[in-house]
Amino acid sequence: MSAPSRSILTLIAVGVAALTLTGCAQEVPMKPAEDSNNPRCAEVTLTLPDTLAGLDKRRTNAQATGAWGDPAAVLLHCGVTPPGPTTDRCVTVDGVDWVFDDSREKEQLFRFTTYGRNPAVEVFISSDPEKGGVSGTAVLSDLGSSVGRLPQVSKCLNVSEVR
């Protein structure tokens, strides 16, 4: 067999092996949010980045969701109920306001929900290094261009703005 023929066969074998291995990656099981069929969620979902804070995107089995990392360290749902006014901590990252829930801090799991956008997006982020955890700020920054497509109808206020 000639060298070019062997090279072609090698490339084909490598390609088949890559496709086979890619096909073995399991979907991340998730449940869709209540308003996941909102057309605005489709726009967000279609523009989600392939990597977040260095984690590769994974397939999910539910509409308007996203997952990154293996094991999945970041989970996203579009179409959750928008939070109302709250005294919970609110942070702004790259022009998107997020309500911060650290009630599961002992598990190193944090929830961020967009504030002032409808539909809302909820993101769970693991910071546990043993589970592939990442920085919440890096994740929210990477999501900014996708989530920022949702129209902003209100914004986070600090105490001095409320008085």
Backbone torsions as a table, in degrees:
resi	resn	phi	psi	omega
1	MET	NA	136.2	-177.4
2	SER	-74.4	159.6	179.9
3	ALA	-59.5	-43.6	178.7
4	PRO	-61.9	-38.0	179.5
5	SER	-64.9	-41.7	177.7
6	ARG	-63.6	-39.5	179.2
7	SER	-62.7	-42.8	179.8
8	ILE	-65.4	-44.2	178.8
9	LEU	-63.2	-38.8	177.9
10	THR	-62.9	-44.7	178.8
11	LEU	-61.9	-41.4	178.7
12	ILE	-63.8	-44.7	-179.8
13	ALA	-62.3	-42.3	178.5
14	VAL	-63.8	-42.0	178.9
15	GLY	-62.5	-44.5	178.8
16	VAL	-63.8	-42.8	178.9
17	ALA	-62.3	-42.0	179.4
18	ALA	-63.6	-43.5	178.5
19	LEU	-64.2	-39.5	179.4
20	THR	-64.3	-46.3	179.8
21	LEU	-64.9	-40.2	179.0
22	THR	-63.4	-39.5	179.9
23	GLY	-66.6	-17.9	-178.6
24	CYS	-82.0	-16.6	-179.4
25	ALA	-63.6	126.1	-177.2
26	GLN	-79.8	148.6	173.1
27	GLU	-68.7	150.8	174.4
28	VAL	-88.3	119.2	-179.5
29	PRO	-73.2	126.2	-179.6
30	MET	-142.8	162.9	174.9
31	LYS	-110.5	139.4	179.0
32	PRO	-71.1	151.1	175.5
33	ALA	-74.1	164.4	-175.7
34	GLU	-55.5	-40.3	-177.2
35	ASP	-107.8	32.5	-176.1
36	SER	-66.1	-19.1	179.2
37	ASN	-86.5	5.9	175.8
38	ASN	-62.8	129.1	-179.3
39	PRO	-56.0	-28.1	178.8
40	ARG	-67.7	-30.3	176.2
41	CYS	-67.6	-34.3	177.9
42	ALA	-61.5	-41.6	179.4
43	GLU	-63.9	-40.6	177.6
44	VAL	-64.2	-50.2	-175.8
45	THR	-60.6	-40.7	-178.7
46	LEU	-69.4	-18.1	-178.4
47	THR	-108.6	9.3	178.8
48	LEU	-62.6	141.0	-178.4
49	PRO	-69.6	151.8	177.7
50	ASP	-71.2	-24.8	175.6
51	THR	-133.8	144.8	175.8
52	LEU	-129.0	121.6	178.5
53	ALA	48.6	36.1	178.3
54	GLY	86.0	-1.1	179.4
55	LEU	-95.6	137.9	179.3
56	ASP	-78.5	144.6	178.2
57	LYS	-70.2	143.8	178.0
58	ARG	-118.6	159.2	174.9
59	ARG	-76.4	146.5	174.8
60	THR	-121.8	168.7	-178.9
61	ASN	-107.8	14.6	-177.0
62	ALA	-132.8	148.7	-179.1
63	GLN	-65.9	142.5	174.5
64	ALA	59.1	41.7	177.8
65	THR	-128.9	164.6	175.5
66	GLY	-149.7	153.3	178.3
67	ALA	-147.6	143.4	-179.9
68	TRP	-137.1	141.9	177.3
69	GLY	97.1	157.7	177.8
70	ASP	-139.3	98.7	7.1
71	PRO	-69.5	159.9	-177.0
72	ALA	-63.5	115.8	179.2
73	ALA	-100.4	-13.4	178.8
74	VAL	-133.3	127.2	177.7
75	LEU	-125.2	134.9	-177.9
76	LEU	-126.0	137.9	173.0
77	HIS	-127.5	126.7	171.1
78	CYS	-102.4	140.5	178.6
79	GLY	104.6	14.2	175.4
80	VAL	-77.2	161.0	179.2
81	THR	-64.5	128.3	179.0
82	PRO	-63.7	135.9	178.5
83	PRO	-70.3	145.5	174.8
84	GLY	-84.9	-173.1	177.4
85	PRO	-53.7	139.2	-175.0
86	THR	-148.2	156.5	172.8
87	THR	-96.0	0.9	176.3
88	ASP	-63.4	155.1	-179.8
89	ARG	-61.8	135.6	178.8
90	CYS	-126.1	132.2	-180.0
91	VAL	-122.7	149.8	176.6
92	THR	-113.1	123.3	178.8
93	VAL	-126.5	118.0	179.0
94	ASP	51.6	42.5	175.2
95	GLY	83.8	1.0	178.3
96	VAL	-112.3	129.1	177.8
97	ASP	-87.9	135.8	-178.4
98	TRP	-130.6	131.2	171.6
99	VAL	-85.7	130.6	-172.3
100	PHE	-102.5	123.7	177.7
101	ASP	-117.4	112.8	-179.5
102	ASP	-109.9	25.9	-177.6
103	SER	-65.0	-16.3	178.0
104	ARG	-112.2	30.9	-177.6
105	GLU	-58.6	-35.5	179.8
106	LYS	-60.3	-28.7	177.5
107	GLU	-89.4	1.1	-176.4
108	GLN	58.7	39.4	179.1
109	LEU	-124.0	126.5	-175.6
110	PHE	-125.1	143.5	179.1
111	ARG	-114.4	132.9	175.8
112	PHE	-122.7	131.0	178.5
113	THR	-125.5	132.3	180.0
114	THR	-60.0	144.4	176.8
115	TYR	-115.8	134.0	176.4
116	GLY	82.2	14.5	178.1
117	ARG	-127.9	140.6	-177.2
118	ASN	-135.1	117.7	5.3
119	PRO	-73.1	164.1	179.6
120	ALA	-92.2	157.8	177.5
121	VAL	-117.9	135.8	178.5
122	GLU	-117.3	134.9	-179.6
123	VAL	-129.9	126.2	172.5
124	PHE	-100.8	131.2	-177.3
125	ILE	-128.3	125.1	174.8
126	SER	-90.9	130.9	175.1
127	SER	-105.7	7.7	-179.7
128	ASP	-74.0	113.2	-177.5
129	PRO	-61.4	-26.1	178.7
130	GLU	-72.6	-16.3	179.3
131	LYS	-112.6	22.0	178.8
132	GLY	75.9	22.3	-175.5
133	GLY	-59.9	155.8	-175.6
134	VAL	-138.1	174.2	178.0
135	SER	-75.8	129.3	177.4
136	GLY	-60.8	-40.2	-179.3
137	THR	-62.6	-42.2	179.4
138	ALA	-63.1	-42.1	179.7
139	VAL	-63.4	-49.8	-177.8
140	LEU	-63.1	-36.2	177.0
141	SER	-64.3	-44.1	179.6
142	ASP	-66.1	-27.2	179.9
143	LEU	-85.3	-11.6	-172.9
144	GLY	-52.7	-44.6	-176.2
145	SER	-70.2	-31.1	177.9
146	SER	-77.1	-52.0	-177.3
147	VAL	-69.6	-31.2	179.0
148	GLY	-64.1	-10.7	176.7
149	ARG	-71.3	-23.5	178.3
150	LEU	-70.5	135.6	-178.8
151	PRO	-63.2	137.8	178.5
152	GLN	-91.5	122.5	-178.7
153	VAL	-108.8	-15.3	174.6
154	SER	-158.4	175.0	-178.2
155	LYS	-141.5	164.3	175.4
156	CYS	-66.5	143.5	176.1
157	LEU	-121.5	146.7	173.1
158	ASN	-96.5	171.3	-173.7
159	VAL	-55.7	-39.7	-177.7
160	SER	-67.0	-25.0	179.5
161	GLU	-81.5	-19.1	-177.3
162	VAL	-82.3	-30.7	-176.3
163	ARG	-69.1	NA	NA
